[in-house]
């Protein structure tokens, strides 16, 4: 299951046409943290003449806020960010996830689980603990969760993050079994993201450092599907004055289009790019065009140094 770190593969991949993506969940409007992720993924793709795809991650209906997708698209336009191709909605892709899930079931790499969320929470405080691993509950009837069996028996899992450097995961405490389809029938984030990125030809993934721990899980899925893993860039999170990460759930403020240039300069500064006072009065599209030319991926600060 583990994969040896292959520097040559990474180097080759860096020379192929790039397909990147921005994949917000429509649980609220864009905030400064998501703008930072959008910009980093946009410039990294565009600087190599690549494509920047947009995917709305509306997997979890109770968390979807009506109209949030349209508000996100409008904000991206107001901030001068144009995506390539049609907007993809995960809620339209359930058949694809099911097909991939059947592939995993045939490989016996998954198992059924009948734990309720409450039971798991009482045992572990949150994440799944592999309780049903040996209970033989796998069935196609769809009334149980389906979990992926993580196996570190042949060593550790490494990947070379382009911002954070070599990342290594080796024990069940680093990465344990995880649910890929929920008891209520919803597909889990880990499975959906991998299926969509494969389908859309995404070969590099730029996202917040808080997703770093998901990466080995997603890489395991890539290996199961016999697909090359993408190149990863895990970028530093934007925190507010209290040191708390900006996110929709933390009630962070929506970015305002009438302050687009100011916010772009703030976000680009956070990403280690060279900004100047004159940029504050430039149009968003002019700023974006400037940074397509002058973006410096090597200036991205890593979390570990901050
Ligand atoms: Zn269970």
Boltz pocket constraint, residues with backbone or C-beta under 6 A from the ligand:
constraints:
  - pocket:
      binder: B
      contacts: [[A, 112], [A, 113], [A, 114], [A, 115], [A, 130], [A, 131], [A, 132]]
      max_distance: 6.0
